[in-house]
């Protein structure tokens, strides 16, 4: 019977990739995106989508979608090899800065999405109050929603401020 030995380096990489996937999932980025980012970070050279797919045991579509997402955040970049049509990827040159900027972009987009949803809910409450009258529960929800919207506005203002951009550099 033949036994395969796994090197300590391979085991460490595998565990780090899983940790990256879980962490990214907890942050709302997506498990595969986290796995891909950590995988590329701990590779000495750029990797093709085929190699990533094979090493991580994921579908090419999932890897490609996650690569585009990470590239949009500036966390990875595409590398071209002369005479090769395949796409190769590596982590951003300054991953710390790219990660901060990418996370800030993610937080900003979540805050903006919340604003749209809160506007829809506000309209729902106002319509219900006009149709059904001044319901105490609707009034309570309207007051709390106004407070939550003030908080959301302050967070959005903070995220867009020059001071904040200087702090996260």
NUDRENVO-833601 format. One record per residue (C-alpha): x, y, z; residue in one letter. Coordinates in steps of 0.1 Angstrom, whole numbers, plus 5000, padded with zeros to 4 digits. Each point is the difference from the previous one (the first is absolute). Layout:
<tikols>
TIKOL     px     py     pz   aa
TIKOL      X      Y      Z    A
...
</tikols>
This chain:
<tikols>
TIKOL     px     py     pz   aa
TIKOL   5000   5000   5000    X
TIKOL   5013   5034   4990    X
TIKOL   4996   5029   5024    X
TIKOL   5002   5036   4989    X
TIKOL   5019   5023   5022    X
TIKOL   4990   5036   5001    X
TIKOL   5027   5025   5008    X
TIKOL   4996   5024   5029    X
TIKOL   5000   5029   4975    X
TIKOL   4971   4985   4980    X
TIKOL   4981   4994   5032    X
TIKOL   5007   5035   5012    X
TIKOL   4988   5015   4966    X
TIKOL   4969   4979   5000    X
TIKOL   4991   5010   5036    X
TIKOL   5007   5037   4992    X
TIKOL   4977   4998   4969    X
TIKOL   4972   4986   5020    X
TIKOL   5005   5026   5027    X
TIKOL   4999   5027   4973    X
TIKOL   4968   4985   4986    X
TIKOL   4983   5000   5034    X
TIKOL   5011   5035   5008    X
TIKOL   4988   5014   4967    X
TIKOL   4967   4983   5004    X
TIKOL   4996   5015   5035    X
TIKOL   5007   5034   4985    X
TIKOL   4974   4995   4972    X
TIKOL   5025   4998   4972    X
TIKOL   4995   4963   4991    X
TIKOL   5019   4969   5010    X
TIKOL   5015   4993   4965    X
TIKOL   5013   5036   4997    X
TIKOL   5017   4997   5033    X
TIKOL   5015   4966   4991    X
TIKOL   5012   5014   4967    X
TIKOL   5016   5031   5015    X
TIKOL   5019   4980   5027    X
TIKOL   5010   4974   4975    X
TIKOL   5016   5026   4977    X
TIKOL   5016   5018   5029    X
TIKOL   5018   4969   5010    X
TIKOL   5012   4990   4965    X
TIKOL   5035   5011   4990    X
TIKOL   4989   5007   4963    X
TIKOL   4969   5010   4982    X
TIKOL   4975   4971   4994    X
TIKOL   4976   4992   4971    X
TIKOL   4963   4994   5006    X
TIKOL   5006   4964   4990    X
TIKOL   5026   4995   5027    X
TIKOL   4979   5017   5027    X
TIKOL   4970   4980   4990    X
TIKOL   5020   4968   5003    X
TIKOL   5018   5008   5032    X
TIKOL   4969   5012   5018    X
TIKOL   4976   4975   4986    X
TIKOL   4975   5026   4988    X
TIKOL   4982   5006   4967    X
TIKOL   5015   5022   4974    X
TIKOL   4969   5022   5000    X
TIKOL   5002   5005   5038    X
TIKOL   5037   5009   4998    X
TIKOL   4995   5023   4971    X
TIKOL   4971   5018   5016    X
TIKOL   5020   5005   5033    X
TIKOL   5030   5011   4981    X
TIKOL   4980   5028   4983    X
TIKOL   4985   5010   5033    X
TIKOL   5035   5002   5017    X
TIKOL   5014   5018   4970    X
TIKOL   4972   5026   5002    X
TIKOL   5010   5006   5036    X
TIKOL   5036   5004   4990    X
TIKOL   5011   4970   5021    X
TIKOL   5014   4980   4972    X
TIKOL   5012   5008   4965    X
TIKOL   5002   4983   4967    X
TIKOL   5034   4992   4986    X
TIKOL   5007   4994   4964    X
TIKOL   5025   4975   4987    X
TIKOL   5013   5005   4965    X
TIKOL   4988   4973   4976    X
TIKOL   4975   4986   5026    X
TIKOL   4963   5006   4997    X
TIKOL   4991   4989   5035    X
TIKOL   4993   5025   5027    X
TIKOL   5025   5001   5029    X
TIKOL   4994   5017   5033    X
TIKOL   5020   5011   5030    X
TIKOL   4992   5021   5031    X
TIKOL   5003   5038   4998    X
TIKOL   5035   5015   5004    X
TIKOL   4990   5016   5033    X
TIKOL   4974   4976   5014    X
TIKOL   4995   5019   5033    X
TIKOL   4990   5032   4983    X
TIKOL   4979   4982   4974    X
TIKOL   4983   4980   5027    X
TIKOL   4992   5031   5020    X
TIKOL   4986   5018   4969    X
TIKOL   4981   4969   4989    X
TIKOL   4984   4996   5034    X
TIKOL   4991   5036   5001    X
TIKOL   4984   4997   4965    X
TIKOL   4981   4970   5013    X
TIKOL   4988   5018   5031    X
TIKOL   4990   5031   4979    X
TIKOL   4980   4979   4977    X
TIKOL   4982   4983   5029    X
TIKOL   4992   5034   5015    X
TIKOL   4986   5012   4967    X
TIKOL   4980   4968   4995    X
TIKOL   4986   5005   5035    X
TIKOL   4990   5036   4991    X
TIKOL   4979   4988   4971    X
TIKOL   4983   4973   5020    X
TIKOL   4993   5025   5028    X
TIKOL   4984   5024   4975    X
TIKOL   4977   4972   4988    X
TIKOL   4990   4991   5035    X
TIKOL   4994   5037   5009    X
TIKOL   4977   5002   4970    X
TIKOL   4982   4968   5010    X
TIKOL   4994   5014   5035    X
TIKOL   4988   5034   4987    X
TIKOL   4976   4983   4976    X
TIKOL   4986   4978   5027    X
TIKOL   4996   5029   5024    X
TIKOL   4980   5020   4973    X
TIKOL   4978   4970   4993    X
TIKOL   4995   4986   5035    X
TIKOL   5004   5030   5021    X
TIKOL   5025   5008   5028    X
TIKOL   5008   4965   5013    X
TIKOL   5022   5002   5031    X
TIKOL   5022   4972   4988    X
TIKOL   5006   5017   4966    X
TIKOL   5008   5033   5018    X
TIKOL   5025   4982   5021    X
TIKOL   5016   4983   4970    X
TIKOL   5001   5033   4982    X
TIKOL   5018   5018   5029    X
TIKOL   5025   4972   5003    X
TIKOL   5006   4999   4963    X
TIKOL   5007   5038   5000    X
TIKOL   5025   4994   5028    X
TIKOL   5016   4971   4981    X
TIKOL   5002   5021   4968    X
TIKOL   5017   5028   5019    X
TIKOL   5026   4975   5012    X
TIKOL   5004   4986   4965    X
TIKOL   5005   5035   4986    X
TIKOL   5027   5007   5026    X
TIKOL   5018   4968   4992    X
TIKOL   4998   5008   4962    X
TIKOL   5014   5034   5007    X
TIKOL   5028   4986   5021    X
TIKOL   5009   4974   4974    X
TIKOL   5002   5028   4974    X
TIKOL   5020   5024   5021    X
TIKOL   5036   5010   4992    X
TIKOL   5010   4992   5036    X
TIKOL   4988   4964   4997    X
TIKOL   5018   4995   4967    X
TIKOL   5032   5012   5016    X
TIKOL   4995   4976   5029    X
TIKOL   4995   4969   4979    X
TIKOL   5030   5006   4978    X
</tikols>
